[in-house]
């Protein structure tokens, strides 16, 4: 069954408000995000990680 939320992720206002590096990490991670709550949890975890530059 297709994940409609994930397919339309780029249209989500919260997703659009995230820094580009977080958006790209989520897109490239392959993680399945089913709803905005999961998106917020994932983004918050990424934002808490120390920058590895």
OpenMM code with the backbone's topology and positions (N, CA, C; nanometers):
from openmm import Vec3, app, unit

residues = "UNK UNK UNK UNK UNK UNK UNK UNK UNK UNK UNK UNK UNK UNK UNK UNK UNK UNK UNK UNK UNK UNK UNK UNK UNK UNK UNK UNK UNK UNK UNK UNK UNK UNK UNK UNK UNK UNK UNK UNK UNK UNK UNK UNK UNK UNK UNK UNK UNK UNK UNK UNK UNK".split()
positions = [
    Vec3(0.0845, -0.1187, 0.0000),
    Vec3(0.0000, 0.0000, 0.0000),
    Vec3(0.0887, 0.1246, 0.0000),
    Vec3(0.0652, 0.2173, -0.0926),
    Vec3(0.1496, 0.3371, -0.1006),
    Vec3(0.1337, 0.4272, 0.0219),
    Vec3(0.2408, 0.4943, 0.0554),
    Vec3(0.2394, 0.5878, 0.1676),
    Vec3(0.2124, 0.7276, 0.1109),
    Vec3(0.0872, 0.7671, 0.1090),
    Vec3(0.0470, 0.8941, 0.0490),
    Vec3(0.1110, 1.0125, 0.1205),
    Vec3(0.1221, 1.0066, 0.2529),
    Vec3(0.1834, 1.1172, 0.3270),
    Vec3(0.3261, 1.1390, 0.2792),
    Vec3(0.4017, 1.0322, 0.2703),
    Vec3(0.5418, 1.0430, 0.2290),
    Vec3(0.5536, 1.0889, 0.0838),
    Vec3(0.4642, 1.0432, -0.0024),
    Vec3(0.4672, 1.0844, -0.1419),
    Vec3(0.4447, 1.2351, -0.1571),
    Vec3(0.3698, 1.2927, -0.0644),
    Vec3(0.3376, 1.4355, -0.0692),
    Vec3(0.4149, 1.5166, 0.0346),
    Vec3(0.5239, 1.4618, 0.0819),
    Vec3(0.6035, 1.5244, 0.1865),
    Vec3(0.6452, 1.6670, 0.1517),
    Vec3(0.6859, 1.6895, 0.0286),
    Vec3(0.7343, 1.8215, -0.0131),
    Vec3(0.6254, 1.9284, -0.0047),
    Vec3(0.4998, 1.8876, -0.0011),
    Vec3(0.3893, 1.9828, 0.0084),
    Vec3(0.3503, 2.0138, 0.1526),
    Vec3(0.4078, 1.9415, 0.2483),
    Vec3(0.3752, 1.9597, 0.3885),
    Vec3(0.4401, 2.0870, 0.4412),
    Vec3(0.3608, 2.1729, 0.5045),
    Vec3(0.4096, 2.3026, 0.5535),
    Vec3(0.5209, 2.2859, 0.6567),
    Vec3(0.5073, 2.1894, 0.7463),
    Vec3(0.6114, 2.1676, 0.8466),
    Vec3(0.7417, 2.1239, 0.7797),
    Vec3(0.7315, 2.0305, 0.6855),
    Vec3(0.8495, 1.9838, 0.6125),
    Vec3(0.9186, 2.1005, 0.5435),
    Vec3(0.8414, 2.1869, 0.4800),
    Vec3(0.8963, 2.3022, 0.4097),
    Vec3(0.9648, 2.4002, 0.5049),
    Vec3(0.9223, 2.4016, 0.6309),
    Vec3(0.9809, 2.4940, 0.7280),
    Vec3(1.1142, 2.4439, 0.7841),
    Vec3(1.1468, 2.3181, 0.7593),
    Vec3(1.2707, 2.2601, 0.8119),
    Vec3(1.3916, 2.3083, 0.7333),
    Vec3(1.5073, 2.3129, 0.7985),
    Vec3(1.6300, 2.3459, 0.7250),
    Vec3(1.6516, 2.2469, 0.6105),
    Vec3(1.7141, 2.2931, 0.5049),
    Vec3(1.7349, 2.2101, 0.3858),
    Vec3(1.8094, 2.0815, 0.4193),
    Vec3(1.9103, 2.0883, 0.5074),
    Vec3(1.9853, 1.9660, 0.5384),
    Vec3(1.8966, 1.8612, 0.6049),
    Vec3(1.7979, 1.9033, 0.6830),
    Vec3(1.7056, 1.8087, 0.7465),
    Vec3(1.6124, 1.7497, 0.6408),
    Vec3(1.5616, 1.8329, 0.5514),
    Vec3(1.4761, 1.7841, 0.4434),
    Vec3(1.5491, 1.6792, 0.3599),
    Vec3(1.6727, 1.7091, 0.3227),
    Vec3(1.7496, 1.6166, 0.2390),
    Vec3(1.7818, 1.4875, 0.3131),
    Vec3(1.8146, 1.4980, 0.4401),
    Vec3(1.8452, 1.3782, 0.5188),
    Vec3(1.7231, 1.2881, 0.5265),
    Vec3(1.6060, 1.3466, 0.5487),
    Vec3(1.4828, 1.2677, 0.5560),
    Vec3(1.4538, 1.2032, 0.4211),
    Vec3(1.4678, 1.2790, 0.3138),
    Vec3(1.4416, 1.2245, 0.1799),
    Vec3(1.5352, 1.1076, 0.1484),
    Vec3(1.6619, 1.1228, 0.1822),
    Vec3(1.7625, 1.0237, 0.1454),
    Vec3(1.7697, 0.9053, 0.2418),
    Vec3(1.7102, 0.9182, 0.3577),
    Vec3(1.7226, 0.8146, 0.4608),
    Vec3(1.6493, 0.6858, 0.4265),
    Vec3(1.5426, 0.6971, 0.3485),
    Vec3(1.4643, 0.5786, 0.3174),
    Vec3(1.3664, 0.5413, 0.4273),
    Vec3(1.3622, 0.6185, 0.5351),
    Vec3(1.2697, 0.5920, 0.6436),
    Vec3(1.1266, 0.6152, 0.5956),
    Vec3(1.0364, 0.5320, 0.6419),
    Vec3(0.8953, 0.5457, 0.6056),
    Vec3(0.8269, 0.6346, 0.7090),
    Vec3(0.7764, 0.7473, 0.6633),
    Vec3(0.7076, 0.8419, 0.7514),
    Vec3(0.5604, 0.8401, 0.7130),
    Vec3(0.4763, 0.8009, 0.8096),
    Vec3(0.3349, 0.7782, 0.7801),
    Vec3(0.2458, 0.8981, 0.8094),
    Vec3(0.2930, 0.9902, 0.8947),
    Vec3(0.2088, 1.1045, 0.9307),
    Vec3(0.2971, 1.2183, 0.9829),
    Vec3(0.2346, 1.3312, 1.0092),
    Vec3(0.3125, 1.4476, 1.0512),
    Vec3(0.3773, 1.4281, 1.1880),
    Vec3(0.3152, 1.3527, 1.2741),
    Vec3(0.3751, 1.3270, 1.4056),
    Vec3(0.5093, 1.2549, 1.3895),
    Vec3(0.5135, 1.1539, 1.3031),
    Vec3(0.6392, 1.0827, 1.2786),
    Vec3(0.7416, 1.1747, 1.2127),
    Vec3(0.6950, 1.2609, 1.1233),
    Vec3(0.7841, 1.3576, 1.0593),
    Vec3(0.8463, 1.4492, 1.1640),
    Vec3(0.7659, 1.5004, 1.2547),
    Vec3(0.8161, 1.5905, 1.3595),
    Vec3(0.9173, 1.5202, 1.4498),
    Vec3(0.8894, 1.3952, 1.4866),
    Vec3(0.9827, 1.3199, 1.5711),
    Vec3(1.1162, 1.3007, 1.5001),
    Vec3(1.1090, 1.2625, 1.3753),
    Vec3(1.2309, 1.2397, 1.2969),
    Vec3(1.3109, 1.3693, 1.2844),
    Vec3(1.2434, 1.4774, 1.2501),
    Vec3(1.3114, 1.6067, 1.2332),
    Vec3(1.3740, 1.6530, 1.3643),
    Vec3(1.3033, 1.6376, 1.4744),
    Vec3(1.3580, 1.6807, 1.6034),
    Vec3(1.4823, 1.5999, 1.6396),
    Vec3(1.4806, 1.4713, 1.6098),
    Vec3(1.5987, 1.3890, 1.6360),
    Vec3(1.7169, 1.4354, 1.5516),
    Vec3(1.6921, 1.4693, 1.4272),
    Vec3(1.8000, 1.5174, 1.3409),
    Vec3(1.8532, 1.6524, 1.3878),
    Vec3(1.7659, 1.7371, 1.4341),
    Vec3(1.8072, 1.8702, 1.4792),
    Vec3(1.8862, 1.8648, 1.6098),
    Vec3(1.8665, 1.7587, 1.6887),
    Vec3(1.9390, 1.7439, 1.8157),
    Vec3(2.0801, 1.6908, 1.7950),
    Vec3(2.1043, 1.6237, 1.6806),
    Vec3(2.2371, 1.5650, 1.6540),
    Vec3(2.3403, 1.6745, 1.6400),
    Vec3(2.4574, 1.6536, 1.6963),
    Vec3(2.5646, 1.7522, 1.6770),
    Vec3(2.6072, 1.7549, 1.5309),
    Vec3(2.6413, 1.8717, 1.4850),
    Vec3(2.6886, 1.8853, 1.3467),
    Vec3(2.8192, 1.8098, 1.3308),
    Vec3(2.8264, 1.7293, 1.2258),
    Vec3(2.9470, 1.6523, 1.1990),
    Vec3(3.0115, 1.7077, 1.0732),
    Vec3(3.0932, 1.8097, 1.0899),
    Vec3(3.1548, 1.8755, 0.9740),
    Vec3(3.3042, 1.8539, 0.9757),
] * unit.nanometer
topology = app.Topology()
chain = topology.addChain("A")
for resn in residues:
    res = topology.addResidue(resn, chain)
    for name in ("N", "CA", "C"):
        topology.addAtom(name, app.Element.getBySymbol(name[0]), res)
